[in-house]
Amino acid sequence: MTTTTPAGTPAQQLAALGERYFQAQHTYDPYNATLLGLSEFDHLPGDPSRAASERAAAELEEVARAAEAVDPAGLDEEELVDRGVLVALARGAAQDAEHSLWAANASAKGYVSRQGLVFQAVPAMSATDAAGRQRYLTRLAGLPGFFTALGDRYAQEAAAGRRPTRLGVQHAIEQLEGHLALPVEADALLAPARAADDPATLEEATRVVREEVHPALRALADRLRTELLPLGREGEDVGIHAVPGGRAAYAAAVRRHTTTDLTPEQIHRTGLDVLEEMRAEWSAVGSRALGETEFARIAERLRADPALRFDTSEEILAVAHAALARAQAARDAWFPDLPIPDCAIEEINPVDAAGSALGYYRPPAVDGSRPGAYCVLAADAPSHFRYEYESLSFHEAVPGHHLQLATAQLLDVPRYRRHLDVEACSFNEGWGLYSEQLADEMGLFSSDLDRLGMLSFRALRACRLVVDTGIHHLGWTRERAVEFMYANTATTREHVESEVDRYIAWPGQALAYMIGCRELLRLRAVAEQALGERFSIVEFHRAVLSSGAVPLTVLGDVVERHVAAALASAPAAN
C-alpha cells in the first residue's frame, strides 16, 4: 500500500490526518458518532455492506501509515501524544472494519449489534431546530435500506462460513419483535420527533416508521429466523475462533480493546490471579456486612435474600440519584474544578431490557442540546440487587464516565481525541472500574453491603479476562463460561448468562475494564512512590484526564511527564 503524506509542516500533516480519520471513522459508523454527541453525521443511515467495510479499512490503515510517517522531530510534546493516539485509533479502527466481527455475530448486544445501535442512537438525536429535523428525517428515510442491506450482509457472511451464534440470532429476533409489538406512536425511533414540538416533523416521521421502517424490520426479523437461525453456531463453536479468520480477528480485537500487546494466555492468567487476590477482601467485608467469611456463603446470601432485591423501579432510580448527589458533593476534594455540566439520569426503555447492561453512559451533545446521561435499567425491579446500583452509578456517572467524558469534550485537543468511547476502551472502561474503587476511598458507599456490590463487580471484571479468552481463544462452551462466572461472582445465573452472551457477541471488549484499571492503579502507585509527599491525588487526576482517552502506552508517557514536572517544581505538597 502506498502511503500519501499530506503537505505542510509535521504539525499540519498530523492535523490533516486527524481530520481524515475523524471523517472516515464516523462516516463508517455514524450511530456511534450520534452517541458521542456529534450531530454532523446524523443524516447518515449507515452502510453495512462488505464493500463499505473494505473501503473504511483501507482508508483508516492509510491514515495510520501516514501518521507513523510524520516526522516526530518536528512535533512538540502534545503533538507527540496526538500522533501516538492517532496511530493507535486509526490502526485499531482499520482492523475492526477489516474483520467486521459484528457481521459474524447477528446479535442484540450493545455496540456490536448494528440494528441495536439504531435503537440506541436514533432516540438520542436532537431535532429541536430545522437542521436537526432535516438530519433526523433524512436518516429515518434511509433506515429501510439500511435494514435490507444489513440482512444481505449477515447472509453473505454466513455463506462464507462466518455464521452467527444461534443464541445471538435469537436475541436479535426478540429485540426486533419487541419493538414491532409496540404501537407505532410509542416507537422509540419517534422520540426526536415527539421532542421537536413540530407537528409536521412528527407526522412525517410517524408515516415513515409505519409504512417503511416497520416493514423493513419485519423483513429483517423474518430473514434472521429463516436464513440464519438454522445455521447458528453452538457448543464449542460459539467462540469467534470457530469462523474463518477468527483467531487473527480475535488477536486484533484484544490489541484494540486493551491497547496492549498482552496475549490471550497472559490475560487469562491475570484474571485468575485477581480472583485469588480478592478472597481476603471478600472475607473482611463479608464478615462486617453479613457475618460471613466464606465466599460461597457470601455469594449465596447475596443471591438468595429477597430483602436485597428492589421492589419498584422508582427505588432503583432513587439509589442512582442519591449516589450521584454524594459523588458530586465530594468531587472537588479529588478532582480539579472543571466546568462540566451536571449528569442526567434516564431510565432505559423496557423494550431493550433483555439485551441491555444494567446501565451505560451517553455523553452530552457537543451543541449543548442534550446532557450527558447515566442510563439506568430499572425494568423488572425485583430481579435487581440493591447493593449493585451504587457501584454502577459511580462507574457510569461520577467519578466515572460522566466526569471523564464530559471533561474530554472541554479539552483543547484535536476533535478526534475529544470524542471517544469504544474507540479507547481500555482507558474509558479502565477509568470506570477505577472509579468504583476510588469511590470507596472517597467514602461514597452507604454501607459494607454496598461495598460487597463493588467487590461483586470487580470479580465480574476479573472473570471477564478468564471467560472472554476462554470462549474465543481456548474453545470454551457457553455452559463452561457460565459455570465459571457463577462460581466466582455473587450475581445471579440469569445475569451471568446475559454477561456471557455479551462476551460471545463482542469478542475482546470485556477485557478492557480490568486491564485498563490495573494500569491506572499501577501508574498511580508509580507516581506516589516517585513523588512521596509531593504526590497530589487532584493533580494526578488532572494529568490523567487532561489528555483525554489515550492508549495505555501513551498514558504511561503522560504520567511519566507529570511526575517529572512535579519533581522539578517547588516544595512538597501538604
N, C-alpha and C positions, 0 to 999 in steps of 0.2 A: 504494500500500500504506500502510495506517495503521500508525503506529509507536506501540506501547504501552510507556511507560517505567514501570518498577517504582516503587513508593513508597519513601520514605526519603531519606536523605542521598545525595549523589552516590556516596560510597564504598559505601553499602549497595545502591544501584541497580546499581553495577558488579558487586558480588559476586553479586547475584541473577542478573544476565545471564550472568556467567561460568558459574554452575552450570547455567543453562538451556542454554547452548552445550554444556557437557560432556555433559549427558544426551542432547541431540538428536543430537550427532555420534556418540556411542558406541552409541546405540540403532540408528542407521542403519548403522554399520559396527562391529559387535560383535567381529569377528575381529581387527581392528586393536587394539581395546581389550585383548583377551587377550594379544596380542603385546607390548603396552605394560606388561604386568604387572598389569592391573586384572582383578579376578575378578567384580565385581558385575554384569557384563554377560554372564558365561559361560553363563548359561542360554539366551541368545537364539541361535536358529539363523540369524537374519538374514532380511530381506525384500528380495529383489532386484527387486521389481516396479517398474514405472514410477510407479505411484501413490505408493509409498514414497519414491522419489527426489524426486518433486514435493513431497510433504509436507516432506521434510527440507530441500529448497532454500528453500521458503517460510519455514520456521521459522528457519533459520540466517540468512537475509537479514534477517528481522525483528530477530534478535539484533544483527546488525551495525549496522543503522539505529539501534536503541535505544542501543547503546553509543556511537555517534557523537553522539547527542543528550545524553549525560550531560555536565553542565557541568564542563569541565576546571578551572575556577577553584576548585572545591570538592575537588580531589584533590591529594595530596602527590606527590612525585617518583616513588615506587614505584608508586603508583596510576595515574599517568600512563603508566608503562610497561605496566601491566596493561591499560589502556584501548587503547593502541596495538596491543598484541598481540591482544587480543580482537577488535577490529575486523578486523584482517588475517586472523585464523584463521576467524572466522565468515563473512566475505565469501568467502574462498577456498574454504571447505567448501561454501558455498551454490552457488557457481559449479560446483564439482566435481560436486555432486549434480544440478544443473540439466543440465549437459552429459553427464554419465554416460558418459565416453569408454570406460570398461571394457565397457559394454554393446554398443559398436560394435567391440569387439576381443575376441572369444571365444578368448583365448589361454591359455597356461600360464605366462606370465611374471610373476613377482613379485607385488607388491601389487595390480596391475591386474587380475589373474585372480581372480574371485570363487571359483571352485572350487579354485584353487590356494591361496588364503588358508585354506580349510578344512583342507587338508593340512599347512599350516604351524602354524595356531593350535590346532587340537584336540589334537594331541600335546603341546603346551606347557601344557595345562590342568592344574591341580592337583586331585586327587581324594583327598587324604590325610585329609580329615575328612568328617563326614556332610554338611555343607552343600556342600562341593566335589563330593562324589559325586553329590548330587542335581542340582546345576547341570550336571554333565557328562552324566548320563543324560538330563536334560531336553533339552539341546542335541542329543545324539545322536539322540533320538527325533524331533527336528524336522528333521534333515538330509534325509530323503527328500522332504519337502515343499519344502525349500529348493532341492534339485536340480531338482525338477519345475518350480518357479516360475522358476528360472534359465534352463532351456530355453525356457520361454514367453517370457521377456524377450528372449533372443537372437533368437528367431523374430520377435517383434513389432518389434524394431529393424530387422532385415533387411527386413521387409515395408515399412517406412517409408523404405527406401533407405539405412539405416545398416548396410551389410553389413560383416562382419568380413573380415580378410585370409585368404586361403586357407591360407597357411603357419601363421598363428596358430591356426586351427581344427585343422589337422593336429597341431600341437604339443599342443593341449588333448586331442585324442583319444588321442594316445600317452601322455600323462600319466595319463589315466583308465584306459586299458587296462593300464598298468604297475602301478597299484595293484590292479586286479582280478585280475591274474595271480598275485599273491602268495596264499599260504594265508591264510584268514581269521585264523588265530591270530597271524600275523605282521603284520597290518594296522596301519599307524601310528596309525589312529584309536583303537586299543585301548591305546595307550601309557599314558594316565592310569589305565585300569582295571588294567593289569598292575602299575603302581607303587602302586596303592592298598592292596595287601595285604588285599583284601576279596573272598573268593570269590563272594559274591552279586553284587557290582558287576561283576566280570569275566564271570560267567555271563550276566547280563542284557545287558551291553554287547556281548558276542560274538553273542548272539542277534539283537540289533537290527542290528548290522553285517551279519551273514549274511543275515537274512531281509528286511530293509527298506532298509538303506543301499546295499548292493551292487546290488540290482535297480534302484534309482534311478540309481546311477552308470552302469550298463549302458544304461539308457534314455536318459540324457543323452548318452553317447558315441554311441549309435545316431542320436540326433536331430542331433547335430553332423555326423555323417558323411552322413546322407541329406538333411537340410534346408539346412544351412549351408555345407558344404564346396563344393557345386557353385556357390554364389553368391559365393565368396570373391574379394576384391579382389587384383589382381596388377599388376605393371608399374608405371607411373607413378601408379597409383591406390592404392598401399599407404599413402600418407600420409593423415592424417586430413582434409586439405583436400578429399579426394575424396568425403566424405559430406556430406549436407545439414547446414548449420550448422557444418561442420568448421573453417572459418577462424576464426570467432568463438570456437569452443571451444578452438582451439589458442592463440589470443591470451590467453584466460583461464588456460589451463594454464601458459603462460610466466610470467604475472604471479604465479600462485600458487606455482610451484616456485622462482622466483628471488626473490620478494618485491621486485621492482624494476619500473620502467617501461621497461626496455630493450626495444627492438623486436627481432624476429627478425633483421632485417638487421644491427643492431648486434652482436648475439650471434654471428652467423655470422662477421663480420669479426674479432671478438675471438678466436675460435678459430683463425683463420688466422694472426693476429699472434702468438699464444702458440707455435704450432708453429714459426714462423720464429725467434722468440726462443730457442727451445730448442736450435737447431742447434749453437751453440758449446759448450754443456754436454754434449751428446751426444758431441761430438768429444773433449773433455777427458777425460771419464770412460771413454769407449770406448778411448782410447789407453792408459790405465792398466790397464784390465781385460782388454782383448783385443788390444791393439796395433793397433787400427783407429781411423781418424778419420772416415771417410766413413759417413754414416748408413746408406746402403743396405747396406754391408758389415757394419756392426754388427748391423743387423736380421737379415741373412742368417745370421750366426754364431749369434745368439741363438735363431733358429728351428730351425736345422738340426743343431746339435751335440747328439748323443744323450747326451753326458755332462752336459748341462744339464737333463736330464729326471729326474724321480723314478723310482725302481724300485718302491717299495711305498707303500701308504697310511700305514704306520707312520712312514716318513720325513717325509711331509708334516706329520703331527701333531707329530713331534719338532721340526721347524723352528718350528711355531707356538708350542709350549710354550717353547722356548728364547728366542724373540723376546719373548714376553710376560714372561718372567722378567727379561730385561735391562731392559725398559721399567719394570717395577715397581721395580727396584733404583735406577733413575736418577730416578724420579718426583719425589722431594721437592726436588730442586735446581731444578725447573722449574715446580712447581705448589704451591699451598697444601696443607697437610696436612689432608686430608679423610677422615672415617671411612667410606669406601666399601668394600663387600665385594670380595673377590677375584673375578676374572673366570674363569668356567669355559670349557673348550674342548670342543666336541661335534662329532662328525662328522655331516654332512648325510646323510640317508637316501639311499642309492644310487639308489633308485627315482626320486627327484626330481632326479637329477643333470642330466638333459637340459635341464631348464628352470631350473636354478639358477645363480646367480652363484658365483664361486669361494669366497665367504664372505659372511656377514652377521652382524649383531649382534642378539641378542634381549635386551631389558632384563630386570632382575630383577623378580620378582613383588613387589608392594608389601607383601604379608604375610610376606615372607621365605621362602616355601615353595619358591621357585625362584630360583637365582642368575642373574645376568647371564651370558650365554653368547656366546662367539665361535663361530659355527657354520661349520665348515670343510668344503669339498668335497674329499674325499680319494679318491673312487672313481676308477678308471681312472688310477692314478698316472702311468704312462708318458706320458700326454697333457699333464701339467702341468710347468711350468718351475720349477726350483729357485729361481731368482732372483726370482720374483714373490711368494713367500709371506711374506717378512719385511715388505715394504711393506704387503701385505694385512693382516698381523697388527697393525701399528701403526695402520692405518686403523680396523680393526674393534674392537680391544681397547684397549690403552693405548699412546700417549696419546690414542687416538681415541674411538670411540663409547662404550666402556665407561666410561672416565673421565668423559666429558661427560654421558651419560645417567644413569648411577648417581649422579653429583653432583646432577643436576637433581632427582632424587627426594628429596634431602635438604633442598631449599630451602624456605624459608618464603614460598612464593608460592601463589596460588590453584592448585588441583589441575589445572585445565585447562591450566596452564602447566608443571606438573611432568611431565606425561605426553605428550610429543610426539615424533614421529618423522617420518613422511612429511608430517605437517601443517606442519612447519617445515623443509622440505627444504634450503633454501639455507643455513641455519645448520648443521643437523646434518651434511649431506654436505659442506658447505664446511669444517666442522671436521675431518671425516675426512680430506679431502685435505690440509688444512693440517697435520694430524698426521703425514702421510707425510713432508712436507718438514721439519717440526720434528724428527722422529726423526733426520734426518741431522745437524741442529745438535746434538742430544743425544748423538751418537756411537753410535747404536744399530745401525747397519748393520754386518754382519760383514765386508763386502768391497766393492770397487768393482763387482764383478759384481752384488751385491745393490742397489747404487745404480743400476745400469742398470735393474733392475726398478722402482725408484722413478720413473725417467725414463719408462719404458715406460707406467706407469700414468698419469703426468702427461700424456703425449702422448695417451693414450686419452681422458682427460677433456677435453683441448682438442679432439680430434676430435669428441667428442660435441656441442660447440657448433656445429660445422660440419654434421655429419651430421643431427642432430635437426631443425635448422631447414631443412636441405636437403630432407629427406624430407617434412616436414609443412607447410612454407611454400613451398618452391621447386619441389616436384614431382619430386624425385629418385627414381629407381628404387632398389630394394633392391640391385641389382647395382652401380650407381654408388656408393652409400654404402659397400658392402663394399670396392670397389677403392680408394676414397679412404682408408679406415681402414687397409687393408693396406699402402698406400704410405707411411703416416705414423706407423705404430706398429711395434713389434717382435714383436707377438703373432702367433699362427697364423691362417690363414684360417678355420679352424673356430671359433676364439674370436671373431674379427671377425664372422663370420656370426651367432653367438649374440648378440653385443652389438647388432648392427644389428636383429635380430629383437626384442630387448627394447625398443629405442627406438621401433620401429614400433608395438609393443603399448602403450607407455606414453608418449604424447606429452608432452614438456616436462620430465619428471622428470630426465632425464640432464643437463639444463642446470645443475642446482643445484650440482653439485660444484665446477666451475671458477669459476662466478660467485661463490659463497659464499667459496671460498678466496681469490680475488683481493681481495675486500672485506676479509677478515680481515687479509691481508698489508698492504693499503693503510692500514687503521686502525692496525695496529701501527707502521707507518712514521711515520704522523702523530704517534702518541704518543711514539715515540722522538725524533723531531725536536723536539717541543714540550718534552719533559722533559729531554733531554740526559742528564747524569749521574744525574738523579733517576729515570730510567726503570728499572723492575724488571720482568723477564720474569715473575716469580712474581706480582707484583701486577697486571700486565696480564692474565695468565691468570685471576686471581681475578675481575677486573672482567668479563671476557668470559663466564666460566662462572657468575657469581653471579646473573645474571638468567635463566639457563636459555636455551632456544632461543627466539630472538626474530626477527622480520623484520629484514632487513638495515638498513632505515631506522631502526628502533628501536635496533639495535646501535650505529649511529653516534652516537645520543644518549647511550647508555650509556658509550661510550669517551670522548666529549667531557666528560661529568661526571667520569669517572675522572681525566682529565688536569687538569681544573680543580681537583679536590680535591688531587691530588699537588702542583700548583704552589702551592697555598695552604698546604700543610703544611711541615714543617721542612726540615732540611738535605738536601742531595743524598745519594743512596744511594752506598755504596761499590761 
